[in-house]
Amino acid sequence: MRFRLFGTRTEAHIRRSLEYLEEANLAWVEHQAAAEHHAALAKMYSERIGRIEEEIKNSHQLRPTVLHQPPEDSRDEIEHPKAESIVVYPTRATR
């Protein structure tokens, strides 16, 4: 003959354990879906980085390596326009 110390408590314990198991399974499904989403985002950004790096690489290849500079004699003759040092804004009354 078996001696039941906990009796009906064992059934309640099993029911509660089944609830915990169901919660754990639902959480696993949710996290699995989130992991797939994040993996897709990681792949997308990896491809984007590759495209951007390729564009930068191609733009450096097309750019001339030496900038055109005028001869030494003509550099002194070039006049650069002088910027205004004071900016005058209209008053509120005239707006």
trRosetta pair geometry for C-beta under 8 A, 3 or more apart (Angstrom, degrees):
i j d omega theta_ij theta_ji phi_ij phi_ji
4 7 4.9 96 136 -78 119 61
4 10 7.6 -97 -159 -4 104 135
6 9 4.0 -95 177 64 98 112
6 10 4.7 112 98 -44 120 88
6 13 7.5 -2 152 -7 147 134
7 10 6.9 -180 88 7 19 97
8 11 5.5 -47 -161 33 54 113
8 12 6.5 53 144 -17 74 103
9 12 5.5 -56 -151 40 38 112
9 13 6.1 44 150 -25 69 105
10 13 5.5 -52 -147 35 31 115
10 14 6.5 32 153 -19 64 103
11 14 5.7 -52 -148 35 32 110
11 15 6.4 35 152 -19 64 104
12 15 5.6 -51 -147 35 33 113
12 16 6.3 31 154 -17 65 106
13 16 5.8 -55 -148 38 30 109
13 17 6.3 32 152 -21 64 107
14 17 5.5 -52 -145 37 32 114
14 18 6.4 36 153 -22 64 102
15 18 5.7 -53 -152 33 31 113
15 19 6.7 34 148 -19 63 102
16 19 5.5 -50 -153 33 37 115
16 20 6.5 38 148 -18 66 102
17 20 5.5 -50 -149 36 35 113
17 21 6.3 40 149 -22 65 104
18 21 5.4 -50 -147 34 33 116
18 22 6.5 36 152 -20 64 102
19 22 5.7 -53 -149 35 31 111
19 23 6.4 32 152 -18 64 105
20 23 5.7 -54 -147 37 32 112
20 24 6.2 33 153 -20 65 107
21 24 5.7 -54 -147 36 30 112
21 25 6.4 31 153 -19 64 105
22 25 5.7 -53 -148 35 31 111
22 26 6.4 31 154 -17 64 105
23 26 5.8 -55 -149 38 31 110
23 27 6.3 30 154 -18 65 107
24 27 5.7 -54 -145 38 31 111
24 28 6.3 36 153 -24 64 104
25 28 5.6 -51 -148 32 32 115
25 29 6.6 33 153 -19 64 102
26 29 5.8 -52 -150 34 33 110
26 30 6.4 31 153 -17 65 106
27 30 5.7 -55 -147 39 33 112
27 31 6.1 27 157 -14 67 109
28 31 5.9 -60 -144 42 28 106
28 32 6.1 32 155 -24 65 108
29 32 5.6 -54 -145 34 28 114
29 33 6.5 29 155 -18 63 104
30 33 5.9 -56 -152 35 30 110
30 34 6.4 27 151 -16 64 107
31 34 5.4 -51 -144 39 36 112
31 35 6.1 42 153 -24 66 103
32 35 5.6 -50 -147 33 30 114
32 36 6.6 32 152 -18 62 102
33 36 5.8 -53 -151 34 32 111
33 37 6.5 34 150 -20 64 105
34 37 5.5 -53 -149 36 35 115
34 38 6.3 31 154 -16 67 106
35 38 5.8 -54 -145 40 31 108
35 39 6.2 35 153 -22 64 105
36 39 5.6 -52 -145 35 31 113
36 40 6.5 33 154 -19 63 104
37 40 5.8 -56 -154 34 30 111
37 41 6.5 28 150 -16 64 105
38 41 5.5 -51 -146 38 36 112
38 42 6.2 40 153 -22 67 103
39 42 5.6 -50 -146 34 32 113
39 43 6.5 33 153 -19 63 104
40 43 5.7 -53 -150 35 32 111
40 44 6.3 34 152 -21 65 106
41 44 5.5 -54 -147 36 33 113
41 45 6.3 26 158 -13 67 106
42 45 6.0 -57 -146 41 29 105
42 46 6.2 34 153 -23 63 107
43 46 5.6 -54 -148 34 30 115
43 47 6.5 28 155 -16 64 105
44 47 6.0 -58 -154 37 29 108
44 48 6.3 30 149 -21 65 107
45 48 5.2 -50 -143 36 37 116
45 49 6.3 43 155 -23 67 100
46 49 5.8 -49 -150 31 30 112
46 50 6.7 32 150 -18 61 105
47 50 5.6 -53 -152 35 35 115
47 51 6.5 35 152 -19 66 103
48 51 5.7 -53 -150 35 33 110
48 52 6.3 29 154 -16 67 107
49 52 5.9 -57 -146 39 30 109
49 53 6.1 30 156 -18 66 108
50 53 5.9 -56 -144 38 28 109
50 54 6.3 29 156 -20 63 108
51 54 5.7 -57 -150 36 30 112
51 55 6.4 31 153 -20 65 104
52 55 5.6 -52 -149 34 33 112
52 56 6.4 32 153 -18 65 104
53 56 5.7 -53 -148 37 33 111
53 57 6.2 35 152 -21 65 106
54 57 5.6 -53 -146 37 31 114
54 58 6.3 29 155 -16 65 106
55 58 5.8 -56 -146 39 29 109
55 59 6.3 29 155 -20 65 107
56 59 5.8 -55 -146 35 30 110
56 60 6.6 30 155 -19 64 104
57 60 6.0 -57 -153 34 29 109
57 61 6.7 27 151 -19 63 107
58 61 5.7 -56 -149 35 35 112
58 62 6.5 28 156 -15 67 107
59 62 5.9 -57 -146 39 33 107
59 63 6.3 39 155 -29 65 107
60 63 5.8 -51 -144 28 32 115
64 67 7.0 129 95 -85 111 43
64 68 8.0 24 102 -31 154 82
69 75 7.8 1 171 -79 95 117
70 74 4.5 -92 159 84 125 117
70 75 5.6 161 84 -67 107 72
70 78 7.1 131 46 -42 158 132
71 74 5.3 79 62 15 82 100
71 75 7.3 -134 97 -21 41 87
72 75 5.9 -49 -154 14 33 117
72 76 7.9 27 159 -15 60 96
73 76 7.0 -62 -175 26 34 104
73 77 7.5 18 143 -9 65 113
74 77 5.4 -61 -155 39 51 113
74 78 6.6 62 150 -38 75 94
75 78 6.1 -46 -156 13 34 113
84 87 6.6 110 108 -78 119 61
90 94 4.7 -109 -179 80 112 120
90 95 5.8 133 109 -63 124 82
91 94 5.2 87 58 10 80 99
91 95 7.5 -136 97 -16 44 87
92 95 5.8 -51 -154 19 38 115
